[in-house]
Amino acid sequence: MFKMKNTFILPVLTIGFLIWVLATLAFRFAGQFFFITDSLPILTSLYVVVIPALVLISVLTFKKFKLSGFENIVAGVLLVLPGMVLDTFIIQFFEHIFPNMAPNSATTFGSWLMWAYSIVLLTSIVVGMRKNS
């Protein structure tokens, strides 16, 4: 049976929550300057730039807590869980929370969030499976 230390659970959830708060504030106060959905090059670069940023954050988190194997996968879930839960409401009330951004940006914003969360989850799976083998 798999034995996992649980000392990383609350700190990793906290890191995920803090990342969500900072990202949400960035979109709330400056999203109109960088989340430009009518420009394909800018939008494409937003999808591309988030890859190395989130891979780095994920891997650094795993290393900070000296996680191994399956713990990395659990940590990846914990990193994205606060944001996934809270962004459910953010997307639903997009126009009220982000009056600085065009209302028709909500669907692209939701898509970009799913992309970002998927990167963290995929990173945790790849790192976790690699350390198991």
N, C-alpha and C positions, 0 to 999 in steps of 0.2 A: 504494500500500500504506500501511497505517496505521503510523505511527511513535509509539511511546509511551516516555516516560521511565520508568525503573524505580526511581528513588530513593524513591518513596513506598511501595513494596510492603512491606518489612519494618516500617516505622513504622505503617502502617495495620493490618497483621496484629497488631502489638503492641497497638494501641488496641483492636481487636476482642477480643483475649484479655483485656486488662485490664477491659473492660466486662463480659465474661463472668464473670470472677473476682468483681468487685464485686457483680454481680447475683446470682450463685450464693450468695455469702456473705450477702447481704441476705435471700434466701429461706431459707437454712439457719438463720439466727439470729432472723429476725423474720417469716418468711413466714406464720406462724399468725396474725399480727395484721393483715395486709392482703390476703393471698390467700385470701379467704373465698368458697368456691365455692357455698355454699348460699344466698347472698344475691344475687339477680339485680341489684339496683342497684349493689352493690359490684363484682360481677363485670363488669358492663357498663362501669362507670367504669374498671376496670383495662384493658379492651380499648380504650377511648377515650383515656385519658390517655397511653398509650404512643405514640400516633400523633404528636402534636407533639414529644414528647421525642425520639423516634428520628429524625424528620425533621430536627430541629435538630442533633442529634449528627452525622447524616450530612452535612448541608450544611456545617456548620462544619469537618468533616474535609476535605471536598472543597476548601473555600476555603483552609484552612491549607496544603495542599500545592499550591495553584494548579493544580488539575486541569482538564482540558478534555475535552469530548466523551466518547469511549469510556473514557478514564481514570476518569471518575466511575463508570461501570458496573463496571469492574474493582475499584475501591476499595470499592464496595458489596459485591461478592462477598467481598473480603478482610476487610471488617468482620464479616461474619456467619460466615465459614468456621470460625474457631476454636470459636465457640459451637455451631454446628451439629454439628461433629464430636464435641465433648465432651458436649453435651447428649444425644447418642445414648445414652451410658452413664449419664448422670444420670437420664434417664427410665427406663431399664431397672432401675436400682437405687434408684429414687425413695424407697422406704420406709427404706432404710439411710442415704441421704444427707440426707434431710429427715425425721427422726423427729419433728420438731416439727409436721409437717403431716399431715392426714388422708390415709391411703393412697389413698382414692378421689379425691383431688385430682390424682392423676398424669395422668389423661387430659385434664383441663382445663388443667393445667400444660403438657402437650405441645401442646395446641391453641393456648394463649396464646403459646408460644414460636414456633410456626410463623407466627402472626399477626405477631409482632414482627419476625422475620426477613424476612417478606414486605414489611413496611413499608420496611425498609432497602433491600431489593432494588428495590422499585418506585420509591422515591425516587431511587436511583442511575440507574435507567433514564430516569425523567422528566427529571432534571437533565442526564444525559448526552445524551439525544436533543435536548433544547432547545438545548444548547450546540453541537450538531453542525449544527443547521439555521440 
